[in-house]
Amino acid sequence: MSPAAASPNPIGNLKPRPPKLESSASSSSSSKQSSDMGATKAKRSAGLLQRTKNYLFLNLVPLGTAPAQIPTNFFQLIVFHIYHTVLVFLHIILSIYLLFARQYYRAKNSFLAFLYHHHRTPQLIAQDIKGLVKTPQHVGIILNYKENEEGGGIEGLMEQVADVVSWSIGACVKNLTVYERTGKLNNLQDATYKVINRTLKSYYGETIPVVRLRTPHDKTVYPEEIVTEPDLSISFISQEDGREFLVELTREFAYKAAKGEFEPSKLTVDSVDRLASQLVVNEPDLIVLFGPNLDLDGFPPWQVRLSEIYYAPYNNSVTYNVFLRGIRRYSKCKINVGR
């Protein structure tokens, strides 16, 4: 055996080893890590963008905004905030105006209350209306019943009526309609009459004018024994004499028309006016509101067609200067009656 056969060639008999995969594995691992890092960064960017969008579109939108009004893109967001800024600016301007207006009217009412005061003297009241072109013969007033305020309650309401009665007689008013929505004074004619006479004594002394109270809804007159013509006729009406009266009147006309007792062609504005005057009151020439707002509070709508309405802004009390300013406003008004 030759030495070459006995000792095989170790290099020639060895099989070639496969190439190592460490480099490829490391490269794939690094690419995977980079892709994961890229995905993470993308998620973070998307999350940051979403949080920014939520902040802009939700947190910057005022609370209480309707879901349909919440902007969905940046253009709508810009337009939304432009409108919102303009509205906030207008709200601030209006608030400042109302603040100054309230202070101005309150100061004006206080000054006029000091300047024009009757001092319970009818001659001063007559002097205040002297020289006016015309004065109302029928005045309506709207009073509000106040339960828990100072000067409120039934007694306070009676005192207010008594004061207005004294001013009306001094201003040569012949008819006074007192409207109070709940009708607190409708069944208290005796007590109200005593309070009115007591107040009239403080103005006129022992010889007081004659007044007569009437409640159209109940068809009662107080006092019944008055024979002479009263200096002032006072009518107490409430919400029952307003819209409910028109509903009842319409129902009565429909019922009579269905029975053949009434012809619809005879139903005219003049006929309804006459019936409303008989069942409720005539239309006042002037309606004075002693509240801070222009609120008729359910006053009969048929009786305000041609009436001059006066109120003093931010006034909340029954004062002589408001009553006098209403009469002066009526003397300057021009009423055009059309067809």
C-alpha positions as a Markdown table, in Angstrom:
| # | Residue | x | y | z |
|---|---|---|---|---|
| 1 | Met | 0.0 | 0.0 | 0.0 |
| 2 | Ser | 1.4 | 3.2 | -1.0 |
| 3 | Pro | 1.7 | 6.0 | 1.5 |
| 4 | Ala | -0.6 | 8.1 | -0.5 |
| 5 | Ala | -3.3 | 5.5 | -0.2 |
| 6 | Ala | -2.7 | 4.8 | 3.4 |
| 7 | Ser | -2.8 | 8.4 | 4.4 |
| 8 | Pro | -5.7 | 10.0 | 2.6 |
| 9 | Asn | -5.5 | 13.7 | 1.7 |
| 10 | Pro | -7.4 | 15.5 | 4.5 |
| 11 | Ile | -8.0 | 18.5 | 2.3 |
| 12 | Gly | -9.3 | 16.6 | -0.6 |
| 13 | Asn | -11.7 | 14.4 | 1.4 |
| 14 | Leu | -13.2 | 17.4 | 3.3 |
| 15 | Lys | -16.6 | 18.6 | 2.0 |
| 16 | Pro | -17.0 | 22.3 | 1.4 |
| 17 | Arg | -18.9 | 24.0 | 4.1 |
| 18 | Pro | -21.9 | 26.1 | 3.3 |
| 19 | Pro | -21.4 | 29.9 | 3.5 |
| 20 | Lys | -22.2 | 31.5 | 6.8 |
| 21 | Leu | -25.6 | 33.3 | 7.0 |
| 22 | Glu | -24.6 | 35.7 | 9.8 |
| 23 | Ser | -24.3 | 38.7 | 7.5 |
| 24 | Ser | -27.6 | 38.1 | 5.8 |
| 25 | Ala | -29.4 | 37.5 | 9.1 |
| 26 | Ser | -27.9 | 40.6 | 10.6 |
| 27 | Ser | -28.9 | 42.6 | 7.6 |
| 28 | Ser | -32.5 | 41.3 | 7.6 |
| 29 | Ser | -32.7 | 41.9 | 11.4 |
| 30 | Ser | -31.5 | 45.5 | 10.9 |
| 31 | Ser | -33.9 | 46.1 | 8.1 |
| 32 | Lys | -36.7 | 44.7 | 10.2 |
| 33 | Gln | -35.7 | 46.9 | 13.1 |
| 34 | Ser | -35.6 | 49.9 | 10.9 |
| 35 | Ser | -39.0 | 49.1 | 9.4 |
| 36 | Asp | -40.4 | 48.6 | 13.0 |
| 37 | Met | -38.8 | 51.9 | 14.0 |
| 38 | Gly | -40.3 | 53.5 | 10.9 |
| 39 | Ala | -43.7 | 52.1 | 11.7 |
| 40 | Thr | -43.4 | 53.3 | 15.3 |
| 41 | Lys | -42.4 | 56.8 | 14.1 |
| 42 | Ala | -45.3 | 56.8 | 11.7 |
| 43 | Lys | -47.7 | 55.7 | 14.4 |
| 44 | Arg | -46.3 | 58.4 | 16.7 |
| 45 | Ser | -46.7 | 61.0 | 13.9 |
| 46 | Ala | -50.2 | 59.8 | 13.2 |
| 47 | Gly | -51.0 | 59.9 | 16.9 |
| 48 | Leu | -49.5 | 63.4 | 17.3 |
| 49 | Leu | -51.5 | 64.5 | 14.2 |
| 50 | Gln | -54.7 | 63.0 | 15.6 |
| 51 | Arg | -54.1 | 64.6 | 19.0 |
| 52 | Thr | -53.5 | 68.0 | 17.3 |
| 53 | Lys | -56.6 | 67.6 | 15.2 |
| 54 | Asn | -58.7 | 66.6 | 18.3 |
| 55 | Tyr | -57.4 | 69.7 | 20.1 |
| 56 | Leu | -58.1 | 72.0 | 17.2 |
| 57 | Phe | -61.5 | 70.6 | 16.2 |
| 58 | Leu | -62.8 | 69.7 | 19.7 |
| 59 | Asn | -61.0 | 71.6 | 22.5 |
| 60 | Leu | -61.1 | 74.9 | 20.6 |
| 61 | Val | -64.8 | 74.6 | 19.8 |
| 62 | Pro | -67.0 | 76.1 | 22.6 |
| 63 | Leu | -68.9 | 73.8 | 24.8 |
| 64 | Gly | -72.5 | 73.3 | 23.9 |
| 65 | Thr | -71.8 | 73.4 | 20.1 |
| 66 | Ala | -74.2 | 71.1 | 18.3 |
| 67 | Pro | -72.4 | 68.1 | 16.7 |
| 68 | Ala | -73.6 | 69.2 | 13.3 |
| 69 | Gln | -71.9 | 72.5 | 13.7 |
| 70 | Ile | -68.4 | 71.2 | 14.7 |
| 71 | Pro | -66.0 | 71.8 | 11.8 |
| 72 | Thr | -64.5 | 68.8 | 10.0 |
| 73 | Asn | -61.6 | 70.5 | 8.1 |
| 74 | Phe | -59.2 | 73.4 | 8.7 |
| 75 | Phe | -61.1 | 75.8 | 6.4 |
| 76 | Gln | -64.4 | 75.2 | 8.3 |
| 77 | Leu | -62.4 | 75.6 | 11.6 |
| 78 | Ile | -61.0 | 79.0 | 10.5 |
| 79 | Val | -64.5 | 80.2 | 9.4 |
| 80 | Phe | -66.0 | 78.9 | 12.6 |
| 81 | His | -63.6 | 80.9 | 14.8 |
| 82 | Ile | -64.0 | 84.0 | 12.7 |
| 83 | Tyr | -67.8 | 83.9 | 13.2 |
| 84 | His | -67.4 | 83.0 | 16.9 |
| 85 | Thr | -65.0 | 86.0 | 17.4 |
| 86 | Val | -67.4 | 88.4 | 15.7 |
| 87 | Leu | -70.3 | 87.1 | 17.9 |
| 88 | Val | -68.2 | 87.4 | 21.1 |
| 89 | Phe | -67.3 | 91.0 | 20.1 |
| 90 | Leu | -70.9 | 91.9 | 19.4 |
| 91 | His | -71.9 | 90.3 | 22.7 |
| 92 | Ile | -69.4 | 92.5 | 24.6 |
| 93 | Ile | -70.5 | 95.6 | 22.8 |
| 94 | Leu | -74.2 | 94.9 | 23.5 |
| 95 | Ser | -73.4 | 94.1 | 27.2 |
| 96 | Ile | -71.6 | 97.4 | 27.6 |
| 97 | Tyr | -74.5 | 99.3 | 25.9 |
| 98 | Leu | -77.1 | 97.7 | 28.1 |
| 99 | Leu | -75.1 | 98.5 | 31.2 |
| 100 | Phe | -74.9 | 102.2 | 30.3 |
| 101 | Ala | -78.5 | 102.2 | 29.1 |
| 102 | Arg | -79.7 | 100.7 | 32.4 |
| 103 | Gln | -77.8 | 103.3 | 34.4 |
| 104 | Tyr | -78.9 | 106.1 | 32.2 |
| 105 | Tyr | -82.6 | 105.3 | 32.4 |
| 106 | Arg | -82.5 | 104.7 | 36.1 |
| 107 | Ala | -80.8 | 108.1 | 36.7 |
| 108 | Lys | -83.4 | 109.7 | 34.3 |
| 109 | Asn | -86.3 | 108.1 | 36.2 |
| 110 | Ser | -84.9 | 109.2 | 39.5 |
| 111 | Phe | -84.4 | 112.8 | 38.3 |
| 112 | Leu | -87.9 | 113.0 | 36.8 |
| 113 | Ala | -89.4 | 111.6 | 39.9 |
| 114 | Phe | -87.7 | 114.4 | 41.9 |
| 115 | Leu | -88.6 | 117.0 | 39.3 |
| 116 | Tyr | -92.2 | 116.1 | 38.8 |
| 117 | His | -93.9 | 115.4 | 42.1 |
| 118 | His | -97.5 | 116.0 | 42.9 |
| 119 | His | -97.0 | 116.5 | 46.7 |
| 120 | Arg | -100.6 | 115.3 | 47.0 |
| 121 | Thr | -101.8 | 118.6 | 45.5 |
| 122 | Pro | -104.4 | 118.4 | 42.7 |
| 123 | Gln | -103.4 | 122.0 | 41.6 |
| 124 | Leu | -99.9 | 120.8 | 40.8 |
| 125 | Ile | -101.3 | 117.9 | 38.8 |
| 126 | Ala | -103.5 | 120.3 | 36.8 |
| 127 | Gln | -100.5 | 122.6 | 36.3 |
| 128 | Asp | -98.4 | 119.8 | 34.9 |
| 129 | Ile | -101.0 | 119.0 | 32.1 |
| 130 | Lys | -101.8 | 122.6 | 31.4 |
| 131 | Gly | -101.2 | 123.6 | 27.9 |
| 132 | Leu | -101.4 | 120.1 | 26.4 |
| 133 | Val | -103.1 | 119.9 | 23.0 |
| 134 | Lys | -105.2 | 117.0 | 24.1 |
| 135 | Thr | -105.6 | 114.8 | 27.2 |
| 136 | Pro | -106.9 | 111.2 | 27.3 |
| 137 | Gln | -110.4 | 110.7 | 28.6 |
| 138 | His | -110.0 | 107.0 | 29.1 |
| 139 | Val | -106.7 | 105.6 | 30.6 |
| 140 | Gly | -105.8 | 102.0 | 31.1 |
| 141 | Ile | -103.1 | 100.8 | 33.5 |
| 142 | Ile | -101.4 | 97.4 | 33.8 |
| 143 | Leu | -100.4 | 96.5 | 37.3 |
| 144 | Asn | -98.4 | 93.4 | 38.5 |
| 145 | Tyr | -99.3 | 91.6 | 41.7 |
| 146 | Lys | -96.2 | 91.2 | 43.8 |
| 147 | Glu | -96.4 | 88.8 | 46.7 |
| 148 | Asn | -93.1 | 89.0 | 48.7 |
| 149 | Glu | -91.8 | 92.4 | 47.7 |
| 150 | Glu | -91.9 | 95.5 | 49.8 |
| 151 | Gly | -95.1 | 97.4 | 49.2 |
| 152 | Gly | -96.6 | 94.3 | 47.6 |
| 153 | Gly | -99.5 | 92.1 | 48.4 |
| 154 | Ile | -103.2 | 93.0 | 48.2 |
| 155 | Glu | -102.8 | 96.1 | 50.3 |
| 156 | Gly | -99.9 | 97.3 | 48.2 |
| 157 | Leu | -102.0 | 96.7 | 45.0 |
| 158 | Met | -104.9 | 98.7 | 46.5 |
| 159 | Glu | -102.6 | 101.6 | 47.4 |
| 160 | Gln | -101.3 | 101.7 | 43.8 |
| 161 | Val | -104.8 | 101.9 | 42.4 |
| 162 | Ala | -105.7 | 104.6 | 44.9 |
| 163 | Asp | -102.7 | 106.7 | 43.8 |
| 164 | Val | -103.5 | 106.3 | 40.1 |
| 165 | Val | -107.1 | 107.3 | 40.8 |
| 166 | Ser | -106.0 | 110.5 | 42.5 |
| 167 | Trp | -103.7 | 111.4 | 39.6 |
| 168 | Ser | -106.4 | 110.6 | 37.1 |
| 169 | Ile | -108.9 | 112.8 | 38.7 |
| 170 | Gly | -106.4 | 115.6 | 38.8 |
| 171 | Ala | -105.6 | 115.1 | 35.1 |
| 172 | Cys | -109.4 | 115.3 | 34.2 |
| 173 | Val | -109.6 | 111.6 | 33.2 |
| 174 | Lys | -113.2 | 110.3 | 33.2 |
| 175 | Asn | -112.6 | 106.5 | 32.9 |
| 176 | Leu | -109.9 | 104.4 | 34.3 |
| 177 | Thr | -109.4 | 100.7 | 33.5 |
| 178 | Val | -107.3 | 98.8 | 35.9 |
| 179 | Tyr | -105.9 | 95.5 | 34.5 |
| 180 | Glu | -104.3 | 92.9 | 36.8 |
| 181 | Arg | -103.8 | 89.5 | 35.2 |
| 182 | Thr | -105.0 | 87.3 | 38.1 |
| 183 | Gly | -108.0 | 89.6 | 39.1 |
| 184 | Lys | -107.1 | 89.9 | 42.8 |
| 185 | Leu | -109.2 | 93.0 | 43.2 |
| 186 | Asn | -112.3 | 91.9 | 41.4 |
| 187 | Asn | -114.0 | 90.6 | 44.6 |
| 188 | Leu | -112.6 | 93.2 | 46.9 |
| 189 | Gln | -114.5 | 96.3 | 45.8 |
| 190 | Asp | -115.5 | 97.3 | 49.3 |
| 191 | Ala | -112.0 | 97.3 | 50.7 |
| 192 | Thr | -110.6 | 98.9 | 47.6 |
| 193 | Tyr | -113.2 | 101.6 | 47.7 |
| 194 | Lys | -112.2 | 102.5 | 51.3 |
| 195 | Val | -108.5 | 102.7 | 50.5 |
| 196 | Ile | -109.3 | 105.0 | 47.5 |
| 197 | Asn | -111.4 | 107.3 | 49.6 |
| 198 | Arg | -108.7 | 107.5 | 52.3 |
| 199 | Thr | -106.2 | 108.4 | 49.7 |
| 200 | Leu | -108.5 | 111.0 | 48.1 |
| 201 | Lys | -108.9 | 112.7 | 51.5 |
| 202 | Ser | -105.1 | 113.3 | 51.6 |
| 203 | Tyr | -105.4 | 115.0 | 48.2 |
| 204 | Tyr | -108.8 | 116.9 | 48.4 |
| 205 | Gly | -109.6 | 117.1 | 52.1 |
| 206 | Glu | -113.0 | 116.2 | 53.4 |
| 207 | Thr | -114.8 | 117.0 | 50.1 |
| 208 | Ile | -113.6 | 114.2 | 47.9 |
| 209 | Pro | -114.6 | 113.4 | 44.3 |
| 210 | Val | -117.1 | 110.7 | 43.6 |
| 211 | Val | -115.8 | 107.4 | 42.2 |
| 212 | Arg | -117.6 | 104.3 | 41.1 |
| 213 | Leu | -116.1 | 100.8 | 40.8 |
| 214 | Arg | -117.2 | 98.3 | 38.2 |
| 215 | Thr | -116.3 | 94.7 | 37.4 |
| 216 | Pro | -117.5 | 93.9 | 33.9 |
| 217 | His | -116.9 | 90.1 | 34.2 |
| 218 | Asp | -119.3 | 89.8 | 37.2 |
| 219 | Lys | -121.5 | 92.8 | 36.1 |
| 220 | Thr | -121.2 | 94.4 | 39.6 |
| 221 | Val | -121.1 | 98.1 | 40.4 |
| 222 | Tyr | -120.0 | 99.5 | 43.7 |
| 223 | Pro | -121.4 | 101.5 | 45.4 |
| 224 | Glu | -124.8 | 100.9 | 44.0 |
| 225 | Glu | -126.6 | 103.8 | 45.7 |
| 226 | Ile | -124.7 | 106.5 | 43.7 |
| 227 | Val | -127.2 | 108.7 | 41.9 |
| 228 | Thr | -125.0 | 111.5 | 40.6 |
| 229 | Glu | -122.6 | 111.1 | 37.8 |
| 230 | Pro | -119.2 | 110.0 | 39.2 |
| 231 | Asp | -116.1 | 112.1 | 38.7 |
| 232 | Leu | -114.2 | 108.9 | 37.7 |
| 233 | Ser | -115.5 | 105.4 | 36.7 |
| 234 | Ile | -113.1 | 102.6 | 37.5 |
| 235 | Ser | -113.3 | 99.2 | 35.8 |
| 236 | Phe | -111.4 | 96.2 | 37.0 |
| 237 | Ile | -110.5 | 93.6 | 34.4 |
| 238 | Ser | -108.3 | 90.5 | 34.3 |
| 239 | Gln | -107.1 | 87.8 | 31.9 |
| 240 | Glu | -110.7 | 86.4 | 31.8 |
| 241 | Asp | -111.8 | 89.5 | 29.9 |
| 242 | Gly | -109.1 | 89.1 | 27.3 |
| 243 | Arg | -108.6 | 86.1 | 25.0 |
| 244 | Glu | -111.1 | 84.0 | 26.8 |
| 245 | Phe | -113.8 | 86.6 | 26.1 |
| 246 | Leu | -113.0 | 86.5 | 22.4 |
| 247 | Val | -113.2 | 82.7 | 22.4 |
| 248 | Glu | -116.5 | 82.7 | 24.2 |
| 249 | Leu | -117.8 | 85.4 | 21.9 |
| 250 | Thr | -116.8 | 83.4 | 18.8 |
| 251 | Arg | -118.4 | 80.2 | 20.2 |
| 252 | Glu | -121.6 | 82.1 | 21.0 |
| 253 | Phe | -121.8 | 83.5 | 17.5 |
| 254 | Ala | -121.1 | 80.1 | 15.9 |
| 255 | Tyr | -123.8 | 78.5 | 18.1 |
| 256 | Lys | -126.4 | 81.1 | 17.2 |
| 257 | Ala | -125.5 | 80.9 | 13.5 |
| 258 | Ala | -125.9 | 77.1 | 13.6 |
| 259 | Lys | -129.4 | 77.5 | 15.1 |
| 260 | Gly | -130.4 | 80.1 | 12.5 |
| 261 | Glu | -130.7 | 82.8 | 15.1 |
| 262 | Phe | -127.9 | 84.9 | 13.7 |
| 263 | Glu | -126.8 | 85.8 | 10.2 |
| 264 | Pro | -123.0 | 85.7 | 9.6 |
| 265 | Ser | -123.3 | 88.6 | 7.2 |
| 266 | Lys | -124.2 | 90.9 | 10.1 |
| 267 | Leu | -121.0 | 90.1 | 12.0 |
| 268 | Thr | -118.9 | 93.2 | 11.4 |
| 269 | Val | -116.0 | 95.0 | 13.2 |
| 270 | Asp | -118.5 | 97.6 | 14.5 |
| 271 | Ser | -120.8 | 95.0 | 15.9 |
| 272 | Val | -118.0 | 93.2 | 17.7 |
| 273 | Asp | -116.7 | 96.5 | 18.9 |
| 274 | Arg | -120.1 | 97.5 | 20.4 |
| 275 | Leu | -120.5 | 94.1 | 22.1 |
| 276 | Ala | -116.9 | 94.2 | 23.5 |
| 277 | Ser | -117.6 | 97.7 | 24.9 |
| 278 | Gln | -120.8 | 96.5 | 26.6 |
| 279 | Leu | -119.4 | 93.3 | 28.0 |
| 280 | Val | -115.9 | 94.5 | 28.9 |
| 281 | Val | -114.7 | 98.1 | 28.5 |
| 282 | Asn | -114.3 | 100.7 | 25.8 |
| 283 | Glu | -111.0 | 101.0 | 24.1 |
| 284 | Pro | -108.7 | 103.2 | 26.2 |
| 285 | Asp | -107.1 | 106.3 | 24.7 |
| 286 | Leu | -103.9 | 105.6 | 26.6 |
| 287 | Ile | -102.4 | 102.5 | 28.3 |
| 288 | Val | -99.7 | 103.1 | 30.8 |
| 289 | Leu | -97.4 | 100.2 | 31.8 |
| 290 | Phe | -95.5 | 100.6 | 35.1 |
| 291 | Gly | -93.2 | 97.7 | 34.4 |
| 292 | Pro | -89.6 | 97.8 | 32.9 |
| 293 | Asn | -90.6 | 96.0 | 29.7 |
| 294 | Leu | -93.3 | 96.5 | 27.0 |
| 295 | Asp | -95.5 | 93.5 | 28.1 |
| 296 | Leu | -99.3 | 93.8 | 28.0 |
| 297 | Asp | -99.5 | 90.6 | 30.2 |
| 298 | Gly | -102.7 | 89.4 | 28.5 |
| 299 | Phe | -104.5 | 92.7 | 28.3 |
| 300 | Pro | -107.7 | 92.3 | 26.1 |
| 301 | Pro | -106.4 | 92.4 | 22.6 |
| 302 | Trp | -109.5 | 93.9 | 21.1 |
| 303 | Gln | -109.2 | 97.0 | 23.3 |
| 304 | Val | -105.7 | 97.9 | 22.2 |
| 305 | Arg | -106.2 | 98.5 | 18.5 |
| 306 | Leu | -105.9 | 102.3 | 18.5 |
| 307 | Ser | -104.6 | 102.8 | 22.1 |
| 308 | Glu | -101.4 | 104.7 | 22.7 |
| 309 | Ile | -99.1 | 102.6 | 24.8 |
| 310 | Tyr | -96.4 | 104.1 | 27.1 |
| 311 | Tyr | -93.8 | 102.5 | 29.4 |
| 312 | Ala | -90.6 | 103.8 | 30.9 |
| 313 | Pro | -87.6 | 101.4 | 30.4 |
| 314 | Tyr | -86.0 | 100.0 | 33.6 |
| 315 | Asn | -88.9 | 101.4 | 35.7 |
| 316 | Asn | -90.5 | 98.9 | 38.1 |
| 317 | Ser | -92.7 | 101.0 | 40.3 |
| 318 | Val | -96.0 | 102.9 | 40.1 |
| 319 | Thr | -94.8 | 106.5 | 40.0 |
| 320 | Tyr | -96.5 | 109.8 | 39.1 |
| 321 | Asn | -93.8 | 110.9 | 36.6 |
| 322 | Val | -94.4 | 107.8 | 34.5 |
| 323 | Phe | -98.1 | 108.5 | 34.5 |
| 324 | Leu | -97.5 | 112.2 | 33.6 |
| 325 | Arg | -95.0 | 111.3 | 30.8 |
| 326 | Gly | -97.6 | 108.9 | 29.3 |
| 327 | Ile | -100.2 | 111.7 | 29.2 |
| 328 | Arg | -97.7 | 114.1 | 27.6 |
| 329 | Arg | -96.8 | 111.4 | 25.0 |
| 330 | Tyr | -100.5 | 111.0 | 24.2 |
| 331 | Ser | -100.9 | 114.7 | 23.6 |
| 332 | Lys | -98.2 | 114.6 | 20.9 |
| 333 | Cys | -99.3 | 111.4 | 19.2 |
| 334 | Lys | -101.3 | 111.3 | 15.9 |
| 335 | Ile | -103.7 | 108.5 | 15.4 |
| 336 | Asn | -104.7 | 107.7 | 11.8 |
| 337 | Val | -107.8 | 105.5 | 11.5 |
| 338 | Gly | -107.9 | 103.7 | 8.2 |
| 339 | Arg | -110.4 | 101.4 | 6.5 |
